Amino acid sequence: MLSKRQKEILKLIVISYIKLAHPVPSSLICDKLKCSSATIRNEMMTLEELGYLEKTHTSSGRVPSEMGYRYYVDNLMELKELNGEDVFKLQTIFDNQQLELSDVITKSLQIVADITSYTSVILDEKSHDNKLKEISVVPISNTEVVVLVVTDKGFVEHKDLRLTDVSLDDIKNTVKLINDLIVGTPIDEINSKLEFEIKPIIGKYVKQHEMLYNAFYDVFQDMSTRNINVVGKNNIFKHKEFNEIGKVQDIFEKLDDEKTMLSINENNDQNNQSDISVYIGKENNLDDDVTVIKTNYKTDKDNGTIAIIGPKRMEYSRVVNLLDYIKKQIER
């Protein structure tokens, strides 16, 4: 159990280190709390012994440990209102009625990446909760059609197909076959049904069956693949914690790896504040040297995860507020 003064010291050290990016000396704490240097040094030593602070080799100051950051987030962090400039930039995006929801989310996370210098991630899971309601085609030219896929939740996906030497009748017969046999199937399971139910019989109804089968297989494959959008990846370079090229390369490889990025959703949500989850260092499945702050969103037609990735020396309060604001705007 930390004393009131120890909590104040830990909070000041976390806030100062986030802002200044160098170990916090006892003199800085003395100036703020009006205590003697001996008292502050003793308290800092106690916090270090308890595991909340760490001492670097290059300075007599202290930096927060993962345990210190965790205690700060859970017990000491104050959530203040977003400043007017941040709200204005985001609200401009959400008020734009011309944008699809996916574009709104991407643009809002781009703003967050720009104003925080952290990396934003969008994991769109809309296909995993949707079932096929109908598929149709709209001819554009002799060689091009637009495929429209409608789900039971009202989600509409359109894909352009270029098909050479394929009759419109063959295309319509393929669409009819899919609608007759696969409507009601979860999007993620359609390609399996195509493989085992459509492929064996399509040749009876369609002349150019191989080309059309492959084309529609690719349409559903694109839909069932989770959309992972990483925004502001180069912001990693802006933080002194990642000034070693080997470390940057390692993080870049993880940001580019689909399996690793999807693991963000596998974190246990026990560390939760107002539906915002904070994973510090070893708590996350991405990298021991970063913090991942994430939230899930859900609408009638869509659901997914948005996350902010940065150094453990992160502006926790600001990021939590930004994600909370975006989540509420998406779900309103």
C-alpha positions in Angstrom: 0.0 0.0 0.0 1.6 3.3 -1.1 1.4 6.3 1.0 -0.2 9.5 -0.2 3.2 11.1 -0.8 4.6 8.0 -2.6 1.6 8.1 -4.9 2.3 11.8 -5.6 5.9 11.1 -6.3 5.2 8.2 -8.6 2.6 10.2 -10.5 5.0 13.2 -10.9 7.7 10.9 -12.2 5.5 9.2 -14.7 4.1 12.5 -16.0 7.6 14.1 -16.1 9.2 11.1 -17.8 6.4 11.0 -20.5 7.0 14.7 -21.2 10.8 15.0 -20.9 11.9 11.5 -22.0 14.9 11.4 -19.6 15.3 10.1 -16.0 13.6 12.2 -13.4 15.9 13.6 -10.7 14.9 14.1 -7.0 15.4 17.8 -7.4 12.5 18.1 -9.8 10.2 16.4 -7.3 11.5 18.5 -4.5 10.6 21.7 -6.4 7.1 20.5 -7.0 6.3 19.0 -3.6 8.3 21.4 -1.4 10.0 18.6 0.5 13.6 18.1 1.4 15.9 16.3 -1.0 16.6 13.6 1.6 12.9 12.9 2.0 12.3 12.6 -1.7 15.4 10.4 -2.3 14.3 8.0 0.5 10.8 7.8 -1.0 12.2 7.2 -4.5 14.5 4.5 -3.2 11.5 2.8 -1.5 9.5 3.0 -4.7 12.4 1.4 -6.5 12.6 -1.4 -4.0 8.9 -2.0 -4.3 9.3 -2.3 -8.1 7.5 0.9 -9.2 10.7 2.8 -10.4 13.9 1.8 -12.1 17.3 3.5 -12.0 19.2 3.8 -15.3 23.0 3.4 -15.6 23.5 6.8 -17.1 21.7 9.0 -14.6 20.9 9.3 -10.9 17.3 9.9 -11.8 14.5 7.3 -11.9 12.2 6.1 -14.6 8.9 4.3 -14.2 8.9 0.5 -14.4 6.1 -1.5 -16.1 4.7 -2.0 -12.7 4.9 1.8 -12.1 3.1 2.5 -15.3 0.4 0.0 -14.5 -0.2 1.5 -11.1 -0.4 4.9 -12.6 -3.0 3.9 -15.2 -5.1 2.0 -12.7 -4.9 4.4 -9.8 -3.4 7.8 -10.5 -4.2 8.7 -14.1 -6.7 11.6 -14.5 -8.8 11.7 -17.6 -9.3 15.2 -18.7 -11.5 16.5 -21.5 -10.0 16.5 -25.0 -8.8 19.9 -26.1 -10.9 21.8 -28.6 -8.4 21.4 -31.5 -8.4 17.6 -31.2 -12.2 17.5 -31.0 -12.6 19.9 -34.0 -10.3 17.8 -36.2 -12.1 14.5 -35.3 -15.7 15.9 -35.4 -15.1 17.3 -38.9 -14.5 13.7 -40.1 -17.5 12.3 -38.2 -19.8 15.0 -39.5 -18.9 14.3 -43.2 -22.0 12.4 -44.5 -20.3 11.6 -47.7 -17.9 9.1 -46.1 -18.4 5.4 -45.5 -17.9 4.3 -42.0 -14.7 2.5 -42.9 -13.3 5.7 -44.4 -14.4 7.7 -41.3 -12.6 5.3 -39.0 -9.4 5.3 -41.1 -9.3 9.1 -41.4 -10.0 9.5 -37.6 -7.1 7.2 -36.8 -4.9 9.0 -39.2 -5.6 12.2 -37.3 -4.8 10.4 -34.0 -1.5 9.2 -35.5 -0.7 12.7 -36.6 -1.5 14.5 -33.4 0.1 11.9 -31.0 3.0 10.7 -33.1 2.0 7.1 -32.3 0.9 4.3 -34.6 -2.8 3.6 -35.2 -4.3 0.2 -36.1 -7.7 -0.7 -37.4 -8.8 -4.3 -37.3 -12.1 -4.5 -39.3 -14.1 -7.7 -38.6 -17.3 -6.9 -40.5 -17.3 -10.1 -42.5 -17.1 -12.4 -39.5 -20.6 -11.6 -38.2 -22.3 -11.4 -41.6 -24.2 -14.0 -43.6 -24.8 -13.8 -47.4 -28.2 -12.4 -48.2 -27.8 -12.0 -52.0 -25.3 -11.6 -54.8 -25.9 -9.8 -58.0 -24.0 -8.5 -61.0 -24.2 -5.2 -63.0 -22.7 -5.3 -66.5 -20.4 -2.3 -67.2 -19.0 -3.3 -70.5 -18.5 -6.4 -72.7 -15.6 -7.4 -70.4 -16.4 -5.9 -67.0 -19.1 -6.4 -64.4 -19.6 -5.2 -60.9 -20.4 -7.9 -58.3 -22.6 -6.7 -55.5 -22.6 -8.8 -52.3 -25.3 -8.0 -49.7 -25.2 -9.5 -46.2 -28.1 -10.0 -43.7 -26.9 -7.0 -41.7 -27.1 -4.6 -44.6 -23.4 -4.5 -45.5 -22.8 -4.1 -49.2 -19.5 -5.0 -50.9 -18.8 -4.3 -54.5 -16.0 -5.8 -56.6 -15.0 -5.1 -60.2 -14.4 -8.2 -62.3 -12.8 -8.2 -65.8 -13.9 -11.3 -67.7 -12.8 -12.0 -71.2 -14.8 -14.2 -73.6 -17.4 -15.0 -71.0 -21.1 -14.6 -71.8 -23.5 -12.7 -69.7 -25.7 -15.8 -69.5 -22.9 -17.8 -67.9 -22.3 -15.0 -65.4 -26.0 -14.9 -64.5 -26.1 -18.7 -64.2 -23.2 -18.6 -61.8 -24.9 -16.0 -59.7 -28.1 -18.0 -59.6 -26.3 -21.1 -58.5 -24.6 -19.2 -55.7 -27.8 -17.6 -54.6 -29.7 -20.9 -54.7 -27.1 -22.9 -52.7 -25.2 -20.5 -50.5 -27.5 -17.7 -49.3 -27.5 -17.7 -45.4 -23.9 -18.9 -45.2 -21.5 -16.8 -43.0 -19.1 -14.9 -45.2 -16.1 -16.7 -43.6 -17.6 -20.1 -44.7 -18.6 -19.3 -48.3 -15.4 -20.4 -50.0 -15.6 -23.7 -48.3 -19.1 -24.2 -49.7 -17.9 -23.0 -53.1 -15.2 -25.7 -53.0 -17.4 -28.6 -51.9 -20.9 -27.7 -53.2 -20.5 -25.4 -56.2 -17.3 -26.5 -57.9 -18.4 -30.2 -58.5 -21.6 -29.1 -60.3 -20.9 -25.7 -61.9 -19.7 -27.3 -65.1 -23.3 -28.6 -65.8 -24.7 -25.1 -65.9 -21.8 -22.8 -67.1 -19.5 -23.1 -70.1 -16.6 -21.0 -68.8 -17.0 -22.5 -65.3 -13.4 -22.6 -64.3 -12.8 -18.9 -65.0 -16.1 -17.9 -63.3 -15.5 -20.1 -60.3 -12.1 -18.7 -59.7 -13.4 -15.1 -60.1 -16.2 -15.5 -57.5 -13.9 -17.5 -55.2 -11.5 -14.5 -55.2 -14.4 -12.1 -54.4 -15.4 -13.9 -51.3 -11.8 -14.5 -50.3 -11.2 -10.8 -50.3 -14.3 -10.3 -48.1 -13.4 -12.9 -45.6 -9.9 -11.6 -45.0 -9.7 -9.3 -42.1 -8.9 -5.8 -43.0 -5.8 -4.7 -41.1 -4.9 -1.1 -41.6 -1.7 0.3 -39.9 -1.5 4.1 -39.9 1.5 6.1 -39.0 4.0 3.3 -38.9 6.9 5.6 -39.4 6.0 7.4 -36.2 8.1 4.7 -34.5 11.2 6.7 -35.6 10.1 9.7 -33.5 10.6 8.1 -30.2 14.1 7.8 -28.5 13.3 4.3 -27.2 13.4 3.0 -30.8 16.6 4.6 -32.1 18.3 1.2 -32.7 17.8 0.1 -36.3 17.5 -3.5 -35.2 14.7 -2.7 -32.8 12.8 -0.6 -35.4 13.1 -3.4 -37.9 11.7 -5.9 -35.4 8.7 -3.7 -34.7 8.1 -3.0 -38.4 8.1 -6.7 -39.1 5.5 -7.3 -36.4 3.4 -4.5 -37.7 3.5 -6.1 -41.2 2.7 -9.6 -39.9 -1.0 -10.4 -40.1 -0.9 -13.1 -37.4 0.9 -10.8 -35.0 -1.5 -7.9 -35.6 -4.5 -10.1 -35.1 -3.0 -11.2 -31.8 -3.9 -7.7 -30.5 -7.5 -9.0 -30.2 -6.3 -12.0 -28.2 -5.3 -9.9 -25.2 -7.2 -10.5 -22.0 -9.4 -7.5 -21.3 -8.9 -7.5 -17.5 -7.1 -4.2 -17.6 -10.0 -2.1 -18.6 -11.1 1.5 -18.1 -14.3 2.7 -19.7 -14.1 0.0 -22.3 -10.5 1.0 -23.1 -7.9 -1.6 -22.5 -4.3 -0.8 -21.8 -1.5 -3.3 -22.3 1.9 -2.2 -21.1 5.1 -4.0 -22.2 4.9 -7.7 -21.4 1.2 -7.5 -21.0 0.6 -7.2 -24.8 1.1 -9.8 -27.5 2.9 -7.4 -29.8 6.2 -6.3 -28.2 7.7 -6.0 -24.7 8.9 -2.4 -25.4 5.6 -0.9 -26.5 2.2 -0.1 -25.0 -1.0 -1.1 -26.8 -4.2 0.8 -26.0 -7.3 -0.6 -27.7 -11.1 -0.6 -27.8 -13.7 -2.6 -29.7 -16.5 -0.9 -31.5 -19.8 -2.4 -32.7 -22.6 -1.1 -34.9 -25.6 -2.7 -36.6 -23.5 -3.5 -39.7 -19.9 -3.5 -38.5 -17.6 -4.3 -35.7 -13.9 -4.2 -35.2 -11.0 -3.0 -33.0 -9.0 0.2 -33.0 -5.7 0.5 -31.2 -2.9 2.9 -30.6 0.7 1.6 -30.3 3.5 3.6 -28.9 6.4 3.5 -26.4 5.6 2.6 -22.8 6.4 6.3 -22.2 3.0 7.2 -23.7 0.5 9.9 -23.0 -1.9 7.4 -21.5 -4.7 9.9 -20.5 -4.8 11.6 -23.9 -4.9 8.3 -25.9 -7.6 6.8 -23.7 -9.7 9.9 -24.2 -9.1 9.9 -27.9 -10.1 6.3 -28.3 -13.1 6.7 -26.1 -14.3 9.7 -28.1 -13.8 7.8 -31.4 -15.6 4.7 -30.1 -18.6 6.8 -29.0 -18.8 8.6 -32.4 -18.7 5.3 -34.3 -21.4 3.8 -32.2 -23.7 6.8 -31.9 
